[in-house]
Amino acid sequence: MTALSDIVKVALVIILCLAFLYSSYVLSGTINIPVTNDHYIFPEVKANSDPWYDRVVRYGEYEATDWINEYTNKSDKFVADIFGAELIMGMTTRVSTVGGDWANAPNPVKYMGDTNSIYITNDPERAYGLAVENNADYIFVPNRAKFSGFGWEYGNQTKFYDERYFSQVYRNNDVTIFKVLS
């Protein structure tokens, strides 16, 4: 009986491997086995890794820290993704909703989720409500994918131009900063 159960287990593993390969090659419409980096067996690997190969923080984001130092208070809080937040905290000593020693902050998963929601929602009122709930004074919106702990997101930036909730206070080619209105 043991030999039969072992054979069944091995057969199931082989079937699962074949199903995985089938879904990767045939369902993607690609049957070529790659020999260079310009083709991937599993396209989702490339899609998930591409943002990490790009320059995460852009030069214009770095330039924006001069404006932050000059025109904001040291007590002001920013909504920013992890990489923007690290830049802001390191160059200006302002705090952010994520970044820094966030794992030791109270409720880090809530802050990461709220930050992610602010970036990805299409509803300006929801983004505003979350920013106010997190005591944010500004929203740092880089022109790149944002990473708040739940994956890379581009999000809809037009909601931040709703003048009932936000006011654009700084802009360059790489980032726009919005004031959260009170």
C-alpha positions as CSV (number, residue, x, y, z in Angstrom):
1,M,0.0,0.0,0.0
2,T,2.9,2.4,0.8
3,A,4.4,1.9,-2.7
4,L,1.1,2.7,-4.3
5,S,0.6,5.9,-2.3
6,D,4.2,7.0,-3.1
7,I,3.5,6.4,-6.8
8,V,0.3,8.5,-6.6
9,K,2.1,11.3,-4.8
10,V,4.9,11.4,-7.4
11,A,2.3,11.3,-10.2
12,L,0.4,14.2,-8.6
13,V,3.6,16.3,-8.4
14,I,4.5,15.6,-12.0
15,I,0.9,16.6,-13.0
16,L,1.1,19.8,-11.0
17,C,4.5,20.6,-12.6
18,L,3.2,20.0,-16.1
19,A,0.1,22.1,-15.3
20,F,2.4,24.9,-14.1
21,L,4.6,24.8,-17.2
22,Y,1.5,24.6,-19.4
23,S,0.0,27.7,-17.8
24,S,3.3,29.6,-18.1
25,Y,4.1,28.7,-21.7
26,V,0.9,27.9,-23.5
27,L,-1.5,30.3,-21.8
28,S,0.9,33.2,-22.2
29,G,1.2,32.4,-25.9
30,T,4.9,32.0,-25.6
31,I,6.6,28.6,-26.1
32,N,10.2,29.7,-26.7
33,I,12.6,28.7,-24.0
34,P,14.6,31.8,-23.2
35,V,18.3,31.9,-23.6
36,T,18.8,35.6,-22.9
37,N,17.2,38.1,-20.5
38,D,14.9,39.6,-23.2
39,H,12.4,36.8,-22.8
40,Y,11.1,35.3,-19.6
41,I,9.5,31.9,-18.9
42,F,7.3,33.5,-16.3
43,P,6.4,37.1,-17.4
44,E,5.0,37.9,-14.0
45,V,8.6,37.7,-12.6
46,K,9.7,40.5,-15.0
47,A,6.6,42.6,-14.2
48,N,7.2,42.3,-10.5
49,S,10.9,43.0,-10.7
50,D,11.0,45.9,-13.2
51,P,10.3,48.6,-10.6
52,W,13.3,47.5,-8.6
53,Y,15.6,47.9,-11.6
54,D,14.5,51.5,-12.2
55,R,15.9,54.3,-10.1
56,V,13.6,54.1,-7.1
57,V,14.0,57.7,-5.9
58,R,14.5,60.2,-8.7
59,Y,16.6,63.3,-8.8
60,G,13.6,65.6,-8.7
61,E,12.4,64.0,-5.5
62,Y,15.8,64.8,-4.0
63,E,15.5,68.4,-5.2
64,A,12.1,68.6,-3.6
65,T,13.7,68.2,-0.2
66,D,15.2,71.7,-0.4
67,W,11.6,73.0,-0.8
68,I,10.4,70.9,2.1
69,N,13.2,72.2,4.3
70,E,12.5,75.8,3.4
71,Y,8.7,75.9,3.3
72,T,7.4,73.3,5.8
73,N,7.5,73.0,9.6
74,K,9.6,70.4,11.2
75,S,6.4,69.0,12.8
76,D,4.7,68.5,9.4
77,K,3.8,64.9,8.4
78,F,3.9,63.6,4.9
79,V,2.1,60.8,3.1
80,A,4.8,59.1,1.1
81,D,5.6,55.7,-0.1
82,I,8.5,53.9,1.7
83,F,11.2,55.2,-0.6
84,G,10.0,58.8,-0.7
85,A,9.5,58.6,3.1
86,E,13.0,57.5,3.7
87,L,14.3,60.4,1.5
88,I,12.1,62.9,3.3
89,M,13.0,61.7,6.8
90,G,16.7,61.5,6.0
91,M,17.0,64.8,4.2
92,T,14.5,66.9,6.1
93,T,13.8,65.2,9.5
94,R,10.0,65.4,8.7
95,V,8.0,62.3,9.5
96,S,5.9,60.2,7.2
97,T,3.1,57.7,7.3
98,V,5.5,54.8,6.4
99,G,9.3,54.4,6.3
100,G,11.9,54.8,8.9
101,D,11.6,52.4,11.9
102,W,8.0,51.8,10.9
103,A,8.0,48.2,12.1
104,N,8.3,49.5,15.7
105,A,5.6,52.2,15.2
106,P,2.2,51.5,16.5
107,N,0.0,49.8,13.9
108,P,2.4,49.7,11.0
109,V,0.2,47.6,8.8
110,K,-2.7,50.1,9.1
111,Y,-0.4,53.0,8.1
112,M,0.9,51.0,5.1
113,G,-2.6,50.1,4.1
114,D,-3.8,53.7,4.5
115,T,-0.9,55.1,2.5
116,N,-1.5,52.5,-0.2
117,S,-5.2,53.4,-0.3
118,I,-4.4,57.1,-0.5
119,Y,-2.4,56.5,-3.7
120,I,-4.6,54.0,-5.4
121,T,-8.1,55.2,-4.7
122,N,-9.9,57.2,-7.4
123,D,-12.0,59.0,-4.7
124,P,-10.5,62.4,-3.6
125,E,-12.8,62.4,-0.5
126,R,-11.5,59.0,0.6
127,A,-7.9,60.0,0.0
128,Y,-8.5,63.2,2.0
129,G,-10.2,61.3,4.8
130,L,-7.4,58.9,5.2
131,A,-4.8,61.7,5.1
132,V,-6.6,63.6,7.8
133,E,-7.1,60.4,9.9
134,N,-3.3,59.9,9.7
135,N,-2.6,63.6,10.7
136,A,-0.9,64.2,7.3
137,D,-0.1,67.8,6.3
138,Y,1.3,67.0,2.8
139,I,1.1,64.3,0.2
140,F,4.3,63.5,-1.7
141,V,3.3,62.2,-5.2
142,P,6.3,61.0,-7.3
143,N,5.9,60.3,-11.0
144,R,6.9,56.7,-10.6
145,A,5.4,53.5,-9.1
146,K,4.9,53.8,-5.4
147,F,5.6,51.1,-2.9
148,S,3.9,51.3,0.4
149,G,4.4,47.6,1.4
150,F,1.7,46.0,-0.6
151,G,3.3,46.0,-4.1
152,W,4.1,48.7,-6.7
153,E,1.2,50.9,-7.6
154,Y,0.9,53.8,-10.0
155,G,-2.5,55.0,-8.8
156,N,-4.6,57.8,-10.0
157,Q,-3.0,61.2,-9.3
158,T,-5.8,63.3,-10.7
159,K,-7.7,63.1,-7.4
160,F,-5.1,65.3,-5.7
161,Y,-6.1,68.2,-8.0
162,D,-9.5,68.4,-6.3
163,E,-9.2,71.8,-4.7
164,R,-11.8,71.0,-2.1
165,Y,-9.3,68.7,-0.4
166,F,-5.8,69.4,-1.7
167,S,-3.6,72.3,-3.0
168,Q,-0.6,71.8,-5.2
169,V,2.3,73.6,-3.5
170,Y,5.4,72.2,-5.3
171,R,6.1,70.5,-8.6
172,N,9.0,69.4,-10.8
173,N,9.3,66.7,-13.4
174,D,9.7,63.9,-10.9
175,V,7.3,64.8,-8.0
176,T,4.3,66.9,-7.0
177,I,3.6,67.9,-3.4
178,F,0.1,68.6,-2.3
179,K,-1.0,70.4,0.9
180,V,-3.9,68.6,2.7
181,L,-6.4,71.4,3.3
182,S,-8.0,71.8,6.7
